């Protein structure tokens, strides 16, 4: 009787296991979340912060204006690239301080101005 119960349990277990569907989760990036070199949050290597491609969007929006804040100073920038003078300033200060990107405006495919989500990054000297 005990063996019959164990065998029944095993058959039930294997049937339930066979019915489980495997689901693959695919992470899609939000087109309203801009990035620099693919970074949308957390640490970013300093050498990538001033990427020549600037702030981009996975939705193909063209960033035409943003505000950057660092160490209490705020700069309004036209275009999508952090100016060299600001990159040099960030590099001359102590690393591990957060750079804030706010008021990010872009043009969509219909030529409409849209506002992208703000984000922040922490430049670090030696991170790969």
C-alpha positions as CSV (number, residue, x, y, z in Angstrom):
1,X,0.0,0.0,0.0
2,X,2.9,2.3,0.9
3,X,4.6,1.6,-2.4
4,X,1.3,2.3,-4.3
5,X,1.0,5.7,-2.6
6,X,4.6,6.6,-3.5
7,X,4.2,5.5,-7.1
8,X,0.9,7.5,-7.4
9,X,2.6,10.5,-6.0
10,X,5.5,10.2,-8.4
11,X,3.2,9.9,-11.4
12,X,1.2,12.9,-10.3
13,X,4.4,14.9,-9.7
14,X,5.8,14.1,-13.2
15,X,2.4,15.0,-14.9
16,X,2.3,18.3,-13.1
17,X,6.0,19.0,-14.1
18,X,5.2,18.2,-17.7
19,X,2.4,20.7,-17.8
20,X,4.5,23.6,-16.6
21,X,5.1,26.2,-19.3
22,X,8.5,27.8,-19.5
23,X,8.2,31.6,-20.1
24,X,11.0,33.7,-21.3
25,X,11.1,37.2,-20.1
26,X,12.4,39.7,-22.6
27,X,13.4,43.1,-21.2
28,X,12.3,45.9,-23.5
29,X,13.8,49.3,-23.1
30,X,11.4,52.2,-22.6
31,X,11.9,54.7,-25.5
32,X,11.2,57.6,-23.1
33,X,14.2,56.6,-20.9
34,X,17.3,58.2,-22.4
35,X,20.8,56.7,-22.0
36,X,24.5,57.5,-22.5
37,X,26.4,54.6,-24.0
38,X,23.6,52.3,-23.0
39,X,23.7,53.4,-19.3
40,X,20.4,54.6,-17.8
41,X,21.3,54.5,-14.1
42,X,24.1,53.6,-11.7
43,X,27.8,53.8,-12.4
44,X,29.2,54.8,-15.7
45,X,32.9,54.7,-16.6
46,X,34.0,58.4,-16.9
47,X,35.5,57.8,-20.3
48,X,32.0,56.9,-21.6
49,X,30.1,59.7,-19.9
50,X,31.2,62.1,-22.6
51,X,30.5,59.7,-25.4
52,X,30.5,61.6,-28.8
53,X,27.1,60.2,-29.5
54,X,25.7,61.9,-26.5
55,X,22.3,61.3,-24.9
56,X,20.2,58.9,-27.0
57,X,16.8,57.2,-26.9
58,X,16.0,53.6,-27.8
59,X,12.9,54.9,-29.6
60,X,14.9,56.8,-32.1
61,X,14.0,60.2,-30.7
62,X,16.5,63.0,-31.3
63,X,17.5,64.8,-28.1
64,X,17.7,68.5,-28.7
65,X,17.9,70.0,-25.2
66,X,18.7,68.9,-21.6
67,X,19.8,70.2,-18.3
68,X,22.8,68.7,-16.5
69,X,23.5,69.2,-12.8
70,X,26.7,68.3,-11.0
71,X,27.9,69.4,-7.6
72,X,25.1,72.0,-7.2
73,X,25.8,73.6,-10.6
74,X,23.2,73.4,-13.4
75,X,23.7,73.9,-17.1
76,X,21.1,74.1,-19.9
77,X,22.5,72.4,-23.0
78,X,21.3,72.7,-26.6
79,X,21.7,69.4,-28.5
80,X,22.4,66.0,-27.1
81,X,26.2,66.1,-26.3
82,X,27.8,67.1,-23.0
83,X,30.1,70.0,-23.8
84,X,33.9,69.3,-23.4
85,X,34.1,72.1,-20.8
86,X,31.6,70.3,-18.5
87,X,33.3,66.9,-19.1
88,X,36.6,68.4,-18.1
89,X,35.0,70.0,-15.0
90,X,33.5,66.6,-14.0
91,X,36.8,64.9,-14.6
92,X,38.6,67.5,-12.4
93,X,36.3,67.0,-9.5
94,X,36.2,64.0,-7.1
95,X,34.6,61.0,-8.8
96,X,31.7,59.1,-7.3
97,X,29.3,62.1,-7.3
98,X,26.0,61.9,-9.2
99,X,25.4,63.7,-12.5
100,X,21.7,64.6,-13.0
101,X,20.1,64.8,-16.4
102,X,16.7,66.6,-16.3
103,X,14.4,68.5,-18.6
104,X,15.3,66.3,-21.5
105,X,13.5,67.3,-24.7
106,X,13.5,65.4,-28.0
107,X,11.9,65.3,-31.4
108,X,10.0,62.2,-32.4
109,X,9.4,60.8,-35.9
110,X,6.3,63.0,-36.3
111,X,8.5,66.1,-35.6
112,X,6.8,66.6,-32.2
113,X,8.7,67.8,-29.2
114,X,8.4,65.2,-26.4
115,X,9.8,65.2,-22.9
116,X,12.0,62.2,-21.9
117,X,12.4,60.8,-18.4
118,X,15.2,62.3,-16.2
119,X,18.0,60.0,-15.2
120,X,21.3,60.2,-13.3
121,X,24.6,58.5,-13.5
122,X,27.6,58.3,-11.3
123,X,30.9,58.6,-13.2
124,X,33.6,56.3,-11.9
125,X,37.3,56.3,-12.8
126,X,38.1,52.6,-13.3
127,X,35.0,50.6,-14.1
128,X,34.7,48.3,-17.1
